[in-house]
Amino acid sequence: MKSPASASWKAPLKFRMPTAENLIPIRLDIEVDGQRYKDAFTWNPYDPDSEVVMFAKRTVKDLKLSPGFLPQIVQSIQSQLATFRSYEGQDMYVGDKIIPIKLDLQVNHIVIRDQFLWDLNNFDSDPEEFARTLCKDLGIEDPEVEPAIAFAIREQLYEIAIQNVTTARENRISKKGRRAAEHFTPRFLCCFLLIWSEIGGIFFLIRMACKASGAALDLMKLFSFGSSVVRYAPCKSHAE
């Protein structure tokens, strides 16, 4: 896997796969008239929609699937592409993020179990190259293993990218809420003061309108007599 110095992104980015190529994972699991077709592959979301139809026709022909699979394959791929495109243009918060990637795969008679760290800020990363290197290091020659590893990595990165969009949205809402609170300056704060007077042991219940800036009043100075218990119960605020 390419490992150039990765940037540390503090500000949100626009949504995309955190890899060199913006390929997205597509899963198909379709059953028609008792016949089942399962597949997993990556797709360039910027390819024309006509490519989806051509792919579906070629797949049905090559695998000798019934004609009913054609519209199902087209619909499933287009639906997953539409989901990806719905996030485009939205902010995606990354920050300093090293995340664990887990592999637990069985391809034919080969089982792959591994765990490693992935830098989400490295937009030059290449899951396909990583898969090639891993298969070479492990001496795996089955041609189906390499794309399965790359797909598993991309699928996890895609899920995390979507989560990062949600994080950016929540941060934006939180900042708006804080700004709104900063601009709200109540002029008066209504409160009740429950005073226990040492003179005669009498409770005084007084409803007062105090300036918000001076809500924390020195009640001992406010009243000429001493008091032993003061309960402060805010009621509500009145804006200007």
Secondary structure as UniProt FT lines:
FT   STRAND          13..14
FT   STRAND          24..32
FT   TURN            33..34
FT   STRAND          35..43
FT   TURN            45..46
FT   HELIX           50..62
FT   TURN            63..64
FT   TURN            67..68
FT   HELIX           69..87
FT   TURN            88..89
FT   STRAND          91..92
FT   STRAND          98..107
FT   TURN            108..109
FT   STRAND          110..119
FT   TURN            120..121
FT   TURN            123..124
FT   HELIX           127..138
FT   TURN            143..144
FT   HELIX           145..183
FT   STRAND          188..197
FT   STRAND          203..211
FT   HELIX           212..214
FT   HELIX           219..222
FT   STRAND          227..238
//
